[in-house]
Every structure is written in C-alpha cells, then in structure tokens.
Amino acid sequence: MEQDEFEKILRDAIKTLPRFIRDKMENIDIIIEDKPIVHKSLLGLYQGIPLKKRGFWYGNVMPDKIILFKKNIESISRNEEEMIGWIHKVIIHEIGHYFGFNEEELRKSGY
C-alpha cells in the first residue's frame, strides 16, 4: 500500500474516535515507520508518559509519540480490508496506552 493511502486510513481511524477522546489527546505525534529497529514483530508503539501518570510537574516536554509500523501491518494482512482493520486496531491500542491502559487491559478489551 502506498504511504499516502496508509496515512489516509490512519487519519480516518482517528476521526472515528469519540470527540471526547480526541479532545483529550494533546502533545502527541502519530507517525508511520516501515519497521521497528529492535522488536521486529511490533505493529505499533507508544512512547511517552501516560495521561494518568502525569503530575503537576508535567509540562514543557517533547510530544509523546505513537508509531505504526507499516510493513509489519502489511505483512499480517491478506488484503486491504484486513489492513484497514489492523490499522484501526493498532491505533486504538496505542492510544489506550497514551490514556494509561496496560497491555492486559487492552487485550482484554479486544485491542
């Protein structure tokens, strides 16, 4: 899949989130990379301090980052429809980490 099409699907996935969730997402960059350098099978990654762990001291910091790994998502998708589903699932999973949910909680919720 071409990069611009992948980006459009990602933007559309974010637009489907409820407004109150999108409104809470501040100081966060969402980027697409081909593959992770270390954990080769990752589909996505959240880097930052989750909202519920931020204290009064939090401020003047670099943006948190959500990374989607395009080639890995493509490699587990049999067709475009499946890839769209994975993009939606991965971005919701990583946004869940941004809000402070751990792996077990997200997987229990289906993400």
Secondary structure, DSSP 8 states (H G I E B T S, - for coil): --HHHHHHHHHHHHHTS-HHHHHH--SEEEEEESS-SSSTT-SEEEES--GGG--TT--S---EEEEEEHHHHHHT-SSHHHHHHHHHHHHHHHHHHHTT--HHHHHHTT-
